[in-house]
């Protein structure tokens, strides 16, 4: 009897262990798919905007409104999402986000500017709910030594989604109405996540959560050091937006146009390289988040971002490309300098080598008479254009490398660490609402930064805006050095206990 009972008990424990692992793995898959869809929806507008701008003849305000509509939806979701997550559960919240993404994706296929705005708003609403639910869901299921790695899998999903979006942008950049395929392809992974979520159990609230219920005002009280925790949370979300990262994602192709990549395909291809770098950096962060710790990764990431953003700002100020104003013309690459924009075939004088320019002057071809005369009338400017072209090419490649370094540093620091820390520093009873509260400021700041980007370039140039981003990164590094605690290797209960007494 004893042997039989012991054998049955071991069998029961093995089954429970396997079921537990299966549920955890499925939860990780669901969370990663959520990040994949999130990243895809963030990145796909970069290339789609180039086609939509031409097809619907969008002004700068309309472009900004279309890009920002996703953020408006996310902002609305962050207002009510916390109560939804705390009261209806993490699983049901993810399920709702799936349904809304599918609905929004179908609306986006309608050939109407209004439908595009409404569809992007619905998708943004769903993305916000999904991002909060997935991060909290996984953080509450895993052990402390794996929490950093597994929660940052969501961010890894985001980066893979962004890379996939940029790749799709490139493949469809010359396709007629390729933007419909760009938006519609998000339906696939969303359906997979929708099916997977049905097999996940709902996680019951903790005993503490059942005993104690807090209002949102608890976040602003000195009790349990909640005010400091809220300040840390707001610092995480606000600084990551004011360093300009959303604009690097949303307007990647536009930025590359502005720094000398002439065709849509070349600008989008540069964006693909940016996305690939982001994936590699995020995977690196996943490996080291539980070894090095959250604090060192975040502070070092801010330092690299500050250096590279300021470098981009300084170099842009000495480049002819800094004079390009995307809001002044239907073409992103309008040159407003006093040097004439002379063309031969499909290349400008600035794209010609020195020998090509000399051959243009010496050869007498009827179709080139006007161009030759103009070049001879402005020999100083032609020489300037030739020498500046070489210098400009070097500067543009340095800017590209710096942008990739900025994206890498963000993906090591801000990208995964923000959401990991937000899922750790607040008590379980109010975690959903605290996450939503800080996320509300995150999306509001994202909306502000994104909606004003093109007009800021018009006002202060690419140089000025990147210098502002660089100074924000400096401020972020100082803030985290003095305010941010280390949470690696600690249970959520231990983190909460330490933050209650650590002021």
N, C-alpha and C positions, 0 to 999 in steps of 0.2 A: 504494500500500500504506500509506504513511504517513498520507495523508488519510483512508483508510478506517479505519485503526486509531485515529486521533484522534477521528473521528466516533463510532465504536463506544464509545470510552472515555467521551466526553461523554454519550452516550445512557445508558450504564451508570450514570454518576454522577447523572444526572437521575432515573433510575428509583430509585436508592438513596435520593436526597434525598426524593423523593415518598413512598417507602415509609416512610422515617424519620419524616416529618411525619405520615403517616397513623397510624403506631403511636403517636406522641406524642399526637395528638388523641384516639385511641381510649382511651389510658391516662388522659387528662384526663377524658373522659366517664365512664369506669369509676370514677375517684376521686370525681368530683362526685356520681354516683349513690350511691356509698357514703356520702358525707356527707348526702345527701338522706334516705336511709333511716335513718341514725343520728339526724338531727334529728327526723324524724317519730316515731320510737320514743321519743325523749326527751320530746317535747312532748305526745303523744297522751294520756298518762295524766292530764294536767291536767284535761281535760274528762271523760274516761271515768270518773275516780274519783268524780265527783259522781253518776253513774248507778249505778256498782257499789256505792257506799256505801249507796244506798237499796235496791237490789235484793237484795243479800246481807246487809244490815244489819250493816255492818262497823264494828267498834270502831276507835278511833284506832290501836291497836297493829296491827290487821289492815290498816288503810289504809297505815300506814308500812311494814309487811312487804311488801305488794303493790308499792308504789312502789320499795322497796329491793331487791326480788328481781332486778330488772334489773341493779342495781349489784353484787349478789353474783355473778351470772353473769359480769359484766365483770371483777370482781376475780379470779375463778378463771382466766379466760382470760389475764389479765396475768401470772399466775404461770408458765404454760407457753407463752405466746404467743411470747416472744422466741426460744426454741429452735426453735419451729416456723417462724418467719419466717427465721431465719438458716440453717436446715438444709434446709427444704423449698421455700424461695423465696417471694417476695412474691406472685406470681401464684397459686400453689396455695393460699396462705393466704386470699386474697380469695375464691377459689372455694369453699373450705370454709365461709367465713362466709355466703356466699349460701345454701348448702344448709341451714345451721342456722337462718337467719332464716326461710326458707320453712317448715321444720319447726315452729319455735316459733310462727309466726303461725297455723298450722293448729291447734296445741294450744290456743291462746288462744280459739278459737271454741267450745270445749267449755264448757257452762254449769256450771262448778264452780270454787269458789275455789281448790282445790288445783291444778287445771289452769291457772288464771290465773298462779299463782305459778311453776309449772314452766315454762310458756310464756315468761314474762317473763325467767326465768333463762337459758333457751336463747337468746333474742334478745339479752340482754345479753352473753353469752359471744361470740356472733357479731359484735356491734357492736364489741367491744374488739379482736378480731382484725382486723376490717376497717379500723378507724381507724388502727392502727399500720401495717398493710401498705400502705394507700393513700398515707399521707404519705411513708413511706420510698421507696416505688415511684416516685412522681413526683419527689421531691427528687434521686434518683440519675439521672434521665433528662434533666433540664433544665439549661440554662446558668445561671451565677450571676446574670445580670441579669434573669432571668425566674423564678428559683426562688421568690422571695417571693410573686409574683403567683399562680403556678400551684399552689403548695402550699396557699396560703390559699383556693384554689377549693374545697378540701374543707370548710373552715369555712363558706364561702358556701353550699355544699350543705346543711350542717347548719342554717343559719339559714333557708333556704328550706323545709327539711323541717319545722322548728319552726312556721313561719308556716302551712304547709299543714295541719299537725296542729291548730293553733288554729282555723283556718278550718273544718276538718271537725268539730271539737268544737262550734263554733257552729251549723253547719248541722244537726247531729244531736242538739243539746242537748235537744230536746223529743221525739225519736223513741223509741219503745219498743224497748228493747234496741239502741239506736244504738251502744253500745260495741262490739258485734260487728263492725259496719261500720268503726268507728274502727280496730280492730286489724287487720282483714282487708285493708284498702286498702294496707297496706305490701307486699303480695305483688306488686303490679304493677311498681313500680320495681326490686324485687329480681330479678324474672324478666328484666327488660331488662338489668340488670347481669350476670346469670348468662350470658346469651347473648353479651354483648359480651366477656366475659373469655376466651371460647374463642378469639377471634381475636388475642389478645395473646401475644407470645412471652415465655418466661421470661427474666429478666435474669440473666446469669451473674455469678458473684461476681467481684469485682475481683482483680487479681493479688496485691495486698497481703492480701486476705482469704484467698486460697489458701495464701499462704506462712506467715501467722501466725494462730494460733488462741489466743484468750484465754478464761480462765475468768471467771465472774461476779465473783470476788474482785478482778479487775483494776480494777473500778470504785472500790474503796476504797483503792487504792495511791497513793503520792505520784508514782510513775513516770508521766511524760507529763501530770502535773497532773490525773490522773483524779479524785482526791478532790474538787478544786474544781469540776470539771465536774459531778460527781454532786450536789454541794451546790446548784449552780445549777439543775440539773434538778429536784431535789426542791423547791426554792423555787418554781419555776414552777408545779408541779402542786398543791402544798399551799396556797399562797396563793390560787390561783384558786378552790379549794373553800371555804376558810375565810372568803372574802368573801361567801359565801351564794348565789352564782349558781345552783347546782343547785336550790335551793329556790324561787327566783324562777321557774324553768322548770317544775318538777314540781308546785308548789303555787300556780301563778299564779292560778287561779280561786279557790282557797281564800283567798289573801291579799286578793284584790279583794272577796270576801265580807266579810272581816274589816274592811275599811276603808270599807264602806258600800254596795257594789253588791249589791242585795237579791236579784235573781233569778239563776238559773243562767245564763240567756241573756246578761244584762248583764255578769256577771262573765267569762264566756267571751269576749264581744265585746271587753271591755277587754284580754283576753289576746291577741286577734288584733292589736289595735293595738300591743301590746308586741312581738309577733313581726314586724310590719311594720317597726318602728323598728330591730329587730335586723338585718334584712336590709340596710337602707340603710346602717347603720353598718359592717357587715362588707364591703360593696362598697367603701365609702370606704377602709377599711383595706387592701383588696387593691390599690387604686390607689397608695397611699402607702407600702406596706411596702418597696418597692425604691427609693423616692425619699427619704423621710424617714429610714427605718431602723427596726429593730426596737426598739432601746432607747428612743428618744423616744416612740414610740407606746405602749409598755408603761408607762412611768413616768407619762405624762400621763393614760393611762386609769385607773391606780391613784389618781391625785390626784382626778379627777372622781368616781370611785366613792366614795372616802372622804368627800368633801364631801356627796354626795347621800344616802349611807347614814346618816350622822350626822344629817342634816336629817330624814330619815324617822323616825329614832328619837326625835328631840326632839319632832316634831310629833305622833307617835303617842301620846306620853306625856300630851298635853293634849287628847286626843280621847276621847269616850265609846266609840268603837269599840275602843280599846285594851283595854277590859274584856271583849271577846268571847273566849270560850274554845271553840275548835272541838271539844275533846274532852269537853265537858260535856254535849252534847246531840246528837241526831241532826241538828239544824239548825245549819249553820255560823254563822248570824247571831244566835245567842242573846245577849240583852242581860242582863248580870248586875248592872247598876246598881240603885240603890234607886228609880229613877223607874219607875212602873208602865208596862208595855207595853200601851197601850190601842190598840184597833184599830177602824177604821171601814171596812167593806168589806174590801179587801185592802191597806189602808194603815195604818201605825201613826200615832200622834199626832205622832211625830217627823218623819213625811213630810208633815204638813199645813202649809199656810201659815198665817200669823197670822189672815187673814180667814176661812179655813176653820175654824180653831179657834173664832173668835167666833161664826160661824154655827152651829157645833155646839152652843155653849152657849145660843144664843137660840132655835133652832128646837126645837119640841116634837114629836118623833117617838117613838112607843112603843118602837120597836126600839133607840132610842138613849138611853133613860132612864138605864140603868145607867152608860153611858159618861159622860153629862152630869153625873150626880151625882158620879162619881169625879173628873171634871175640876174641878168646883166645890169638892170637898173638898181638892184639892191645887193651888190657884191658883198658888202660888209655883213648884211644879215644872212646871206647864204652861207658865208664862211662861219658865222656864229652858229647857224643851225647845224652845220656839219660837225663842228667841234662839240656843241652842246649835246648832239645826238649820242655820241659815245659816252660822254659824262652822264647823260640822262639814263642811258641803258644800265650803267653800273649802279647808279643811285636806285633805279627801280628794282634791280635784283637784290640790293641790300635791304630795301623796304620789304620785299617779299620774304626774305629770310627772317627779318625782324618780326613780321606778322606771324610767321610760323612759330617763332620763339614765344611770342605773346600767347598764341593759342596753346602751345605746349605747357607753358607755365600755368595758364588758367586751368588746363585739364589735370594738372598735377595738384594744384591747390584749390582754388575756388570751386571748380566744377564738382568734384566728388565730396570735398570736405564740408562744404556748406550744408548739404542735405544730410550727411552723416551726423554732423554736430547738432543740427536742429532736431534730429530724431533721438538724440541722447540727452540734451541738457534740460529738458522739461519733465515734470512729474507725469506719471502715467495717466492720472485722472484728468489732466487738461492738455495732454500731448497733442491731440488732434486739433483743438482750437488754438493752441499756441503756435503750432506749425502753420495753421491757416492764417493767423494774424500776421506773423512775420512774412508769410508768402504773399499776403495782400500788398505789403510795402514792396516786396520784390517785383511783383507784376506792375504796380503803379510806377515804380522807378524805371522798369523796363519799357513801359509805354511812353514815359516822358523822354527817355533817351532815344528811343527808336523813332518816335513821331517827329522829333526835331532835327534828326540827323542831316538830311539833305539840305534843309534850310540853314543849319549851322555851317555846313560846308560853303554854302553861298555867302554867308556873312563873314566868317573868319578863316575860311579855307581849310583844306585837309590838314595843314600844318598846325593850325591853332587848335583844332578839335583833338588831335592826338596828343598835343602838349597838355591839354586839360585832363585827358584820360591818364597820362603819365603821372601828373600830380596827385590824382585820386588814388593811384596805386601806391604812391609814397605814403599818403595818409593811412591807407589800409594796413600797410606793413607796421607802422607805428602803433596803430590801434590794437592789432592782434598781439603785438609784443607785450603790451601792458595789460591787456584785458582777457586774453584767451587762456583757459585752463587746458591741461592735457587729459584726455579721456581714454586713451588706448588701454586695453587689457582689463578694463573695469566693467562690472555689471551695471545695468541701468540703475539698480538700487544704490550701488556704491557711488555712482556719479551724482545721483540726487542727494545722497547724504552729505557728500563733500561740498556740494554747491550750496546746501542749506546753511552751512557754517562759514564758508570761505567768502569773505567780502573783499 
